[in-house]
């Protein structure tokens, strides 16, 4: 996943007191393939007037990104609080590991904060997930949203606490009508049987935006996944993914086919993805090569070559990834994907 370099943000944010933190909880590895319903923790839904806690657990962000985040919060009729170290920068990450960890703890511990929103992704979350206080997070459950590098944070929190986390736009994302509708549908409404339709962009000449059935079948299981680069990075660690009977959703950006091949091969060799309920691929933006390029497979051919042998349903082109029109996917919630209607149905409420 390509990263962009941002200038250090030279503005002062309204800091909050750092939450007192206990020694990070060392939880044993989860031996089950999914979190039982009794152990799931569903956060409270968002409502107008709620306060969003802003964090940057990966890379620092630009002034423009922060401005867009505040505009998005205003459009949702929400309020906000900046974490104490939000505007810090340390090389290619947004503050030291300790500062970014402190901000996560602070936002979960703050009783005035109703949900946590990552301003951007970038790089850095894999550095801090080992030392998070999962007991503190579990005792103060609330919505946390982001994508890209935030994948590692979402998966770690869900696996260690049972808290449902949300793969969706970051604070600085452009909230298109589709993105906003799906965001509200999942996070503001306490409903089961939420239907998330695909956003079709067939006028786009880029084939990466055209949906395609790779392997036919119907998918039903808990949602788990995110950015391929991060899922691959977690493989073989104590945060290794357990994918049996789950719908694995995957996306990436700026990675050419041979790199996609390498990371998928890592998942195949180090996880039980062959026993997944299915694989729901997002839009792999800027990951293809031009027709006729020698010495390489095209993107879709690469995906078919690596995933068809698994013998499970695979669909390419659902509406998530590094794109404008993205849906919000709750990690840990049971869902069903119908290739005929190209629609994902959440089979249980994601919030309470």
Number of C-alpha atoms within 10 A of each C-alpha: 19 11 13 11 13 13 11 17 17 11 8 11 14 11 13 15 10 18 15 10 15 12 11 13 14 13 11 8 11 15 8 9 15 22 19 10 11 7 11 17 22 19 20 18 20 23 15 10 13 17 20 23 25 27 27 32 33 27 26 29 26 18 15 10 18 18 12 18 24 18 16 19 17 13 11 16 13 16 16 21 20 18 26 23 25 25 24 23 20 13 12 18 21 26 22 18 19 13 20 27 23 21 26 26 23 24 29 24 20 16 10 14 20 25 22 23 24 24 28 28 25 24 22 24 25 19 14 17 20 16 14 24 20 23 17 20 20 17 13 17 21 25 24 25 26 25 26 26 26 30 28 26 25 26 28 25 21 22 23 19 20 23 28 24 31 28 27 27 31 22 27 23 21 19 21 12 12 16 23 19 15 22 21 16 17 25 24 17 18 16 16 14 13 19 17 21 17 19 19 15 13 11 8 10 9 12 16 19 22 16 21 17 16 21 20 16 18 16 25 21 23 25 26 28 27 31 25 25 24 24 23 21 17 20 19 14 10 12 20 20 24 21 23 20 20 26 29 24 25 24 26 25 22 16 19 20 20 16 15 25 18 14 19 22 15 16 21 17 13 16 19 15 24 19 15 24 24 31 26 26 26 25 24 29 18 15 20 23 14 8 8 9 9 8 5 14 19 17 23 17 13 20 19 15 14 15 22 15 10 16 14 20 22 27 24 25 23 28 27 29 27 21 17 16 22 29 26 24 29 26 27 29 26 20 22 21 25 15 18 10 9 19 16 22 18 25 18 14 19 29 23 14
